[in-house]
């Protein structure tokens, strides 16, 4: 009798467990990546992500809280049948011009404790998972998303390569946050961020044999840009909204406020080997198609830029004319004229430079200060683009003058009004056929697909910081070898690379071979080079010839091998040629046995690498042996090979 009662009790317990735990599986097209959904007896909805048999995200929380309704405790109502999605699109400013994708999507309809429903759409590709929250009903009144419960939970053995997010107004002239810090590398996942603002997207993790990169895509003005919270208890990272003040006006809200329907940005989880991260296009795959009908004016290119080395005093008529001559001699498409051109040169003489540039086949890009009163910057033109009517009048004026694009600096942060300002800027610039470079800015979120005139964004501790402090110069090799696996993965990056000469007051740690490799490793729709005319002319003829021929648009990208903060070897394809480049961020010689067989290369390649010293070059012919190539890379050195 006791055995019967015991069996009955066990059956009751199993019955209770099955009733209190609902589990559902979603899969990628190749079946390797899967998501398991579970709702426990407390109605907390969690998702688990697997790469094959390996769990890369442990049960993590889904849900959010609206001002009028709490969607924290959820029950699954239904899961739609698998919907196969695919597409083709072009992104002139991104890592690949022509893109194709396929994925499986599922609409998971959930309800809260009061029976109100929400949809969570899951997108599973063969190299990652994404999801977003959707309210598809209509409302007359505005709803506020007060917080997201969204989390990403890693095993405690996982490590992160993470970018500290700056607290609002906590840096020079109150220009933060602007995603301009050095990465903290190889840290345990429960490490607290150094500042309250937390960790920036993208965030890179190693989980056993797999790599995971977290970011977001498809951010629209109805929402805010987000990041990861400062604390990650037991390896669990939570979505964090912007801080008060990351807005155009101080009274603007930092949380999403909108009438329904409303969709959150996609929470993107790239998964796989390191090449699955580097080659991943999910950020643009998930973003809205182009809103510009005619993109014939969108012409990626290379640009000469004086300010990187020479700073404010170089912004004068005579020097900029010399830079136009320099760009022309290098066959580069653009010259960027930086801060206070309106005072130091003036519109009339800028017109002369534009006309002179036309005669040399060089276009002019002009710098602008985006800001109103949210920071203390003094550089002009300031506030010329803040109000819509004034902005469109300015764009009409410079477009008629023949200006090709604008660099817009010192953005306020990630609040919804700031996101709206970005969108207005991109659309208005497109109306007047102007290219756009955002500087002192948020991180890419796929906007270059929606607005192909968006050529690049800074959102990196770029070369200019190397000129400010020796400490930054000392960290540059490691920083560059981290950015290629993190920041540059999610979109074009205006680092402004390539310096062969000396930096006033700073000892450059990277070799010339390292610097020339960045022409391939770093990707930007318009790549602004800091190398000066006087330094370039001192370089060997073969280096100058190579710098003239660096591709403006890339057709393909492959990671050959590498490891964040240590070294990287990439291959990019353009015009039927493969460009293979590598950097060594460590202080000892690195001997590499490169496997290039997947590139299907025929014939010999020409390698440019370091010479007898780290300030010289050498050139030689290399031949593959059954697709393999041995390369020796000097400390803080690099190379580029053209096949």
C-alpha positions in Angstrom: 0.0 0.0 0.0 2.9 2.4 0.9 4.4 1.7 -2.6 1.1 2.6 -4.3 0.9 5.9 -2.3 4.5 6.7 -3.1 3.9 6.1 -6.8 0.7 8.2 -6.7 2.6 11.0 -5.1 5.4 10.8 -7.7 2.8 11.0 -10.5 1.2 14.0 -8.8 4.5 15.8 -8.6 5.4 15.0 -12.2 1.9 16.2 -13.2 2.4 19.5 -11.3 5.8 20.0 -12.9 4.5 19.5 -16.4 1.6 21.9 -15.7 3.9 24.6 -14.2 6.6 24.4 -16.9 5.9 24.9 -20.6 8.7 24.3 -23.0 8.9 25.0 -26.7 11.8 24.7 -29.2 12.6 27.1 -32.1 15.3 26.2 -34.6 17.5 27.8 -37.3 17.3 26.7 -40.9 20.2 24.3 -40.6 18.9 23.1 -37.2 22.1 23.8 -35.3 21.0 26.9 -33.4 17.9 26.5 -31.2 15.9 28.4 -28.6 14.0 26.8 -25.8 11.2 28.7 -24.1 10.1 28.0 -20.6 7.5 29.4 -18.3 7.8 28.4 -14.7 5.2 28.3 -12.0 5.9 32.0 -11.2 5.0 32.8 -14.8 8.6 34.1 -15.6 9.3 33.4 -19.2 12.8 32.4 -20.0 14.7 31.5 -23.2 17.7 29.3 -23.5 20.0 29.4 -26.6 22.0 26.4 -27.8 24.6 26.0 -30.5 24.4 22.3 -31.3 24.6 20.5 -28.0 26.3 23.5 -26.2 24.2 25.9 -24.2 25.6 29.4 -25.0 22.9 31.4 -23.1 21.5 29.8 -20.0 17.8 30.4 -19.1 17.4 34.2 -19.5 14.5 36.5 -18.9 12.0 37.9 -21.4 9.5 40.6 -20.7 9.0 44.3 -20.0 7.0 46.8 -18.0 4.7 49.4 -19.5 3.4 52.3 -17.6 -0.2 50.9 -17.9 0.6 47.2 -17.9 3.2 44.8 -16.5 4.5 42.2 -19.0 6.9 40.7 -16.5 4.9 37.5 -15.7 4.0 35.8 -18.9 2.3 32.7 -20.2 2.7 31.4 -23.7 -0.6 31.6 -25.6 0.6 30.3 -28.9 3.6 29.9 -31.2 3.1 30.5 -34.9 4.3 28.0 -37.4 7.8 28.5 -38.7 8.0 31.2 -41.3 10.9 31.0 -43.7 12.3 34.5 -44.5 15.0 35.5 -46.9 16.1 38.5 -48.8 18.7 40.3 -50.9 19.8 43.9 -50.5 22.8 46.2 -51.1 24.8 48.2 -48.5 27.5 50.3 -50.2 29.0 51.4 -46.9 29.0 48.1 -45.1 31.3 45.0 -45.0 29.6 43.5 -48.1 28.0 45.4 -51.0 25.6 42.5 -51.9 23.9 40.7 -49.0 21.7 37.6 -48.9 20.1 36.1 -45.8 17.7 33.4 -44.7 16.2 32.6 -41.4 13.2 31.1 -39.6 10.9 33.4 -37.7 8.3 32.6 -35.1 5.7 34.8 -33.4 5.3 33.8 -29.8 2.1 35.3 -28.4 2.1 35.7 -24.7 -0.2 37.1 -22.1 0.3 38.6 -18.7 -1.5 37.9 -15.5 -4.4 40.1 -16.5 -4.8 38.5 -19.9 -3.3 41.3 -22.0 -1.2 40.1 -24.9 2.1 40.8 -26.5 4.1 39.2 -29.3 7.7 38.3 -29.1 9.1 37.7 -32.6 12.1 35.3 -32.8 14.5 35.3 -35.8 16.8 32.3 -36.0 19.6 32.4 -38.6 22.4 29.8 -39.0 24.8 32.2 -37.2 22.6 33.8 -34.6 19.3 34.6 -32.8 17.3 37.8 -32.6 14.1 38.8 -30.9 11.9 41.8 -30.4 8.8 42.8 -28.5 5.7 43.7 -30.5 2.4 45.4 -29.5 0.3 45.1 -32.7 -2.9 46.8 -31.5 -3.7 50.5 -32.0 -4.0 53.0 -29.1 -5.1 56.6 -29.0 -3.0 57.3 -26.0 0.8 57.0 -25.6 2.4 54.1 -23.8 5.7 54.3 -21.9 8.1 51.4 -21.8 9.4 51.9 -18.3 12.0 49.1 -18.4 12.9 45.8 -20.1 13.4 42.7 -18.1 15.4 41.2 -21.0 18.5 39.4 -19.8 21.4 37.4 -21.3 22.8 34.8 -18.8 26.2 33.3 -19.4 27.9 30.4 -17.5 30.3 31.7 -15.0 33.2 30.2 -16.9 32.5 32.6 -19.8 34.7 35.6 -20.5 33.9 39.0 -22.0 35.6 41.6 -24.2 33.6 44.6 -23.2 33.4 48.3 -23.8 32.6 50.5 -20.7 29.8 52.9 -21.3 30.4 56.4 -20.2 28.1 58.2 -17.8 26.2 61.1 -19.3 28.3 64.3 -19.5 31.2 62.7 -17.7 34.0 63.7 -20.1 35.5 66.6 -22.0 32.9 69.4 -22.6 30.2 67.1 -21.4 30.1 65.2 -24.7 29.6 61.7 -23.3 28.4 59.1 -23.9 30.1 58.7 -27.3 31.3 55.1 -27.2 35.0 56.2 -27.0 36.8 54.0 -24.5 39.3 51.2 -24.6 37.9 47.7 -24.3 38.3 45.7 -21.1 39.5 42.3 -22.3 39.0 38.7 -21.2 37.1 39.5 -18.0 34.8 37.2 -16.0 31.2 37.7 -16.9 30.2 38.8 -13.4 32.6 41.7 -13.6 31.0 45.1 -12.6 31.3 47.8 -15.3 33.5 50.7 -14.1 30.7 53.3 -14.4 26.9 53.3 -13.7 26.0 53.4 -17.3 27.2 49.8 -17.7 28.6 48.2 -20.9 28.1 49.3 -24.5 26.9 47.2 -27.4 28.4 45.3 -29.1 29.6 43.0 -26.3 31.7 40.0 -27.2 31.9 36.8 -25.1 33.6 33.4 -25.3 31.5 30.6 -24.0 33.4 27.3 -24.2 34.1 26.6 -27.8 31.6 29.2 -29.0 31.6 33.0 -29.4 28.7 35.2 -28.7 28.3 38.9 -29.7 25.3 40.9 -28.2 24.0 44.0 -29.9 20.8 45.5 -31.2 19.4 46.4 -34.7 16.5 48.1 -36.3 16.4 50.9 -33.7 13.6 53.4 -34.7 12.8 56.8 -33.1 9.9 55.4 -31.2 12.4 53.6 -28.9 15.7 54.4 -27.3 19.2 53.0 -27.7 20.1 50.5 -25.0 23.1 48.9 -23.4 23.9 46.3 -20.7 23.6 47.2 -17.0 26.5 47.8 -14.7 26.0 44.6 -12.7 25.8 41.1 -14.1 25.0 38.9 -11.0 25.9 35.3 -11.7 26.8 36.2 -15.3 23.4 37.6 -16.1 23.3 40.9 -18.1 20.2 43.0 -18.2 19.1 45.6 -20.8 19.6 49.2 -19.5 17.9 52.3 -20.8 19.8 55.7 -21.3 20.6 58.0 -18.4 18.7 61.3 -17.8 20.2 63.9 -20.1 20.9 61.8 -23.2 18.4 63.8 -25.1 18.1 66.9 -27.4 16.3 68.8 -24.7 16.8 68.3 -20.9 13.1 67.7 -20.4 12.9 65.0 -23.1 12.1 61.5 -21.8 14.8 58.8 -22.0 12.4 55.9 -22.1 10.3 54.9 -25.2 7.0 56.8 -25.3 4.7 56.0 -28.3 1.2 55.2 -29.4 0.7 51.6 -30.4 1.5 49.7 -32.5 5.1 49.6 -31.2 8.1 47.4 -31.8 11.3 47.3 -29.8 14.7 47.1 -31.5 15.9 43.6 -32.3 18.0 42.1 -29.5 20.7 40.4 -31.6 22.8 37.4 -30.4 25.4 36.4 -32.9 26.7 32.9 -32.3 29.3 30.5 -33.6 33.0 30.3 -34.3 34.9 33.6 -34.4 34.4 33.8 -38.2 30.7 33.5 -37.7 30.9 36.7 -35.7 33.2 38.7 -38.0 31.4 37.8 -41.2 27.9 38.2 -39.7 25.4 40.6 -41.3 22.5 40.2 -39.0 22.5 43.9 -37.9 21.6 45.0 -41.5 19.6 41.9 -42.3 17.2 42.8 -39.5 17.0 46.6 -40.3 14.4 48.3 -42.5 15.0 48.5 -46.3 16.3 51.6 -47.9 14.0 54.6 -47.6 15.9 56.4 -50.4 14.6 55.8 -53.8 17.7 56.9 -55.8 21.1 56.2 -54.3 23.1 57.1 -57.4 24.8 59.9 -55.4 26.0 57.4 -52.7 29.7 56.9 -53.6 32.0 55.4 -51.0 35.6 56.5 -51.1 38.8 57.4 -49.5 39.4 60.8 -47.9 42.4 63.0 -47.0 42.0 64.7 -43.6 44.4 67.2 -42.1 42.9 67.5 -38.5 44.0 64.1 -37.4 47.7 65.1 -37.1 47.7 68.8 -37.6 44.6 69.8 -35.6 42.8 73.2 -35.7 45.5 75.3 -37.3 45.4 73.2 -40.5 41.9 74.4 -41.2 42.8 77.2 -43.5 42.4 77.9 -47.2 46.0 77.3 -48.3 46.5 74.0 -46.3 43.1 72.6 -47.5 44.0 73.4 -51.1 47.2 71.4 -50.5 45.2 68.5 -49.2 43.0 68.7 -52.3 46.2 68.3 -54.4 47.2 65.5 -52.2 43.9 63.6 -52.5 44.0 64.1 -56.3 47.5 62.7 -56.6 46.4 59.7 -54.6 43.2 59.3 -56.7 41.2 59.6 -53.5 37.6 60.9 -53.8 37.3 63.3 -50.9 38.9 65.9 -48.5 37.3 66.4 -45.1 37.5 70.0 -43.9 37.0 70.0 -40.2 36.1 72.3 -37.3 35.5 76.0 -37.6 35.8 76.1 -41.4 33.0 78.7 -41.3 35.3 81.1 -39.3 38.7 80.2 -40.6 37.9 79.9 -44.3 34.3 81.1 -44.7 31.6 80.1 -47.2 33.0 82.1 -50.1 36.4 80.6 -50.0 35.0 77.2 -49.3 33.2 77.6 -52.6 36.6 78.3 -54.2 37.9 75.1 -52.7 34.9 73.2 -53.9 35.4 74.5 -57.4 39.1 73.7 -57.2 38.3 70.2 -56.0 36.0 69.6 -58.9 38.9 70.4 -61.3 40.9 67.8 -59.5 38.1 65.2 -59.2 38.0 65.6 -55.4 34.8 66.2 -53.4 34.5 68.2 -50.2 33.0 67.1 -46.9 32.3 69.7 -44.3 32.3 69.3 -40.5 29.3 70.4 -38.3 28.6 70.5 -34.6 25.3 68.8 -34.0 24.8 70.2 -30.5 22.5 72.7 -29.0 23.0 73.2 -25.2 23.5 69.6 -24.1 27.3 69.9 -24.0 29.9 72.7 -23.7 31.6 72.4 -27.0 32.5 75.7 -28.7 33.4 74.5 -32.2 31.4 75.9 -35.1 29.3 75.6 -37.1 27.2 74.9 -34.0 23.4 74.5 -33.9 23.2 75.1 -37.6 21.5 71.7 -38.0 19.5 71.5 -34.8 16.1 72.8 -36.1 14.6 71.2 -39.2 14.0 74.4 -41.2 17.5 75.7 -40.5 19.0 72.3 -41.3 17.3 71.9 -44.6 18.2 75.5 -45.5 21.8 74.7 -44.7 21.8 71.5 -46.6 20.2 73.2 -49.6 22.9 75.8 -49.5 25.9 73.5 -49.3 24.4 71.1 -51.8 24.1 73.9 -54.4 27.7 74.8 -53.6 28.7 71.3 -54.5 29.5 69.8 -51.1 29.4 66.0 -51.2 28.8 65.2 -47.5 28.8 66.3 -43.9 30.5 65.0 -40.8 28.2 65.7 -37.8 29.8 65.6 -34.3 29.0 65.7 -30.6 25.7 63.8 -30.3 23.7 63.9 -27.1 23.2 60.1 -26.4 20.7 57.4 -26.9 17.4 58.9 -25.8 14.4 58.8 -28.2 14.7 62.4 -29.1 18.4 61.9 -30.1 17.4 58.9 -32.2 14.8 61.0 -33.9 17.5 63.6 -34.6 19.6 61.0 -36.3 16.8 59.9 -38.5 15.8 63.5 -39.4 19.5 64.2 -40.2 19.8 61.2 -42.5 16.6 61.8 -44.3 17.2 65.5 -44.8 20.7 64.9 -46.0 19.4 62.3 -48.5 16.9 64.8 -49.8 19.8 67.1 -50.7 22.1 64.2 -51.9 24.6 64.5 -49.1 26.6 61.7 -47.6 26.7 61.5 -43.8 29.4 60.7 -41.2 28.3 60.6 -37.6 31.1 61.4 -35.1 31.0 61.5 -31.3 28.0 59.2 -31.8 26.1 56.1 -30.9 27.1 52.7 -32.2 25.8 51.4 -35.6 22.4 49.7 -35.5 21.8 48.9 -39.2 20.8 52.4 -40.3 23.2 52.3 -43.3 20.8 49.8 -44.9 17.8 52.1 -44.2 19.7 55.2 -45.2 22.5 54.1 -47.6 23.9 57.7 -47.5 25.1 57.0 -44.0 28.7 56.2 -44.8 30.2 55.7 -41.4 30.0 56.3 -37.6 32.9 56.9 -35.2 31.7 55.2 -31.9 35.2 54.0 -31.3 38.2 55.4 -29.4 39.8 56.3 -32.7 43.2 57.7 -33.9 42.6 61.2 -32.6 42.8 59.8 -29.0 46.2 58.4 -29.8 47.4 61.9 -30.5 46.0 63.1 -27.1 47.8 60.7 -24.7 50.7 58.3 -24.7 48.6 55.8 -22.6 46.2 55.5 -25.5 49.0 55.1 -28.0 50.5 52.3 -25.9 47.1 50.4 -25.9 46.5 51.0 -29.7 47.7 47.6 -30.9 45.5 45.7 -28.5 42.6 48.1 -29.1 42.8 47.7 -32.8 43.0 43.9 -32.6 39.8 44.0 -30.4 37.8 46.4 -32.4 37.9 44.2 -35.5 36.1 41.4 -33.6 33.6 43.7 -31.9 32.9 47.3 -32.8 33.6 47.0 -36.6 31.5 43.8 -36.8 28.2 45.7 -36.4 28.8 48.5 -38.9 31.2 51.0 -40.6 33.8 52.5 -38.2 35.4 55.9 -38.6 38.6 55.1 -36.7 40.6 57.3 -39.2 43.6 54.9 -39.6 47.0 54.8 -41.3 49.8 57.0 -40.0 53.3 56.3 -41.4 54.8 59.4 -40.0 55.4 60.7 -36.4 52.8 62.1 -34.1 53.7 65.3 -32.3 54.5 64.6 -28.7 53.5 60.9 -28.9 55.5 57.8 -29.5 53.6 55.6 -32.0 53.7 51.9 -31.0 52.3 50.5 -34.2 54.7 49.7 -37.1 54.2 50.9 -40.6 53.2 47.3 -41.6 50.5 47.4 -38.8 49.2 50.7 -40.2 49.0 49.6 -43.8 47.1 46.5 -42.7 44.3 48.6 -41.3 43.4 49.6 -44.8 41.9 46.1 -45.1 41.1 45.2 -41.5 39.1 48.4 -40.7 36.0 49.0 -42.8 34.3 52.3 -43.4 32.1 53.6 -46.2 34.4 56.7 -46.4 37.8 55.8 -45.0 39.5 59.0 -43.7 43.3 58.6 -43.7 45.4 60.7 -41.2 48.6 60.3 -43.2 49.9 63.7 -44.2 51.1 64.7 -47.7 54.6 65.3 -46.6 54.8 61.8 -44.9 53.1 60.0 -47.8 55.6 61.3 -50.4 58.5 59.8 -48.3 57.1 56.3 -48.6 58.2 53.8 -51.2 56.5 54.0 -54.6 54.9 50.6 -54.2 53.3 51.8 -50.9 51.9 55.0 -52.5 50.6 52.9 -55.5 48.9 50.5 -53.1 47.3 53.4 -51.1 45.9 54.7 -54.4 44.3 51.4 -55.2 42.7 50.4 -51.9 39.2 49.3 -52.7 36.3 51.7 -51.9 33.7 49.0 -51.7 34.1 45.4 -50.6 32.4 42.3 -52.1 33.2 39.7 -49.4 34.9 39.2 -46.1 36.6 36.2 -44.5 38.3 35.7 -41.2 41.4 33.7 -41.7 42.4 33.5 -38.1 42.9 35.6 -35.0 42.0 36.2 -31.4 40.6 39.3 -29.8 43.3 41.7 -28.5 46.1 39.5 -29.7 46.1 39.2 -33.5 43.9 39.2 -36.6 44.1 38.1 -40.2 41.2 39.0 -42.5 40.6 38.6 -46.2 38.4 41.0 -48.1 37.5 40.7 -51.8 37.0 43.5 -54.3 37.1 43.6 -58.1 38.2 40.0 -58.4 41.1 40.4 -56.1 41.6 39.2 -52.5 43.3 41.5 -50.0 44.7 39.6 -47.0 45.9 41.6 -44.1 47.1 40.9 -40.6 48.2 42.6 -37.4 50.1 41.3 -34.4 49.1 43.2 -31.2 51.6 41.3 -29.0 55.2 42.1 -28.2 56.8 39.0 -29.7 57.2 37.8 -33.2 54.2 35.7 -34.4 54.7 32.9 -36.9 51.5 32.0 -38.7 50.6 29.1 -41.0 47.7 30.7 -42.9 45.2 28.5 -44.6 43.9 30.5 -47.6 42.4 27.6 -49.4 38.8 28.8 -49.0 39.6 31.9 -51.0 40.3 29.8 -54.2 43.3 32.0 -55.0 45.2 31.4 -58.2 48.7 32.7 -58.8 51.1 34.8 -56.8 50.5 37.7 -54.4 52.4 40.8 -53.6 53.1 41.4 -49.9 53.9 44.7 -48.2 55.1 44.3 -44.7 57.6 45.8 -42.2 61.1 46.4 -43.2 64.3 46.4 -41.2 62.7 48.8 -38.7 59.1 49.4 -37.7 59.2 52.7 -39.6 60.1 51.1 -42.9 58.5 48.8 -45.4 59.5 45.8 -47.5 57.8 44.2 -50.5 58.0 40.7 -51.8 56.2 38.1 -53.9 54.5 35.2 -52.1 53.3 31.9 -53.5 50.8 29.6 -51.9 51.6 26.0 -51.2 48.3 24.1 -51.6 46.5 27.1 -50.3 48.8 27.5 -47.3 51.2 30.4 -46.6 53.7 30.9 -43.8 53.9 34.5 -42.5 56.1 36.0 -39.8 54.6 39.1 -38.2 56.8 41.5 -36.2 55.7 42.7 -32.7 53.0 45.3 -33.1 53.6 44.7 -36.8 51.5 43.8 -39.8 51.2 43.0 -43.5 48.9 43.2 -46.5 48.9 40.9 -49.5 47.1 41.5 -52.8 46.3 38.4 -54.8 
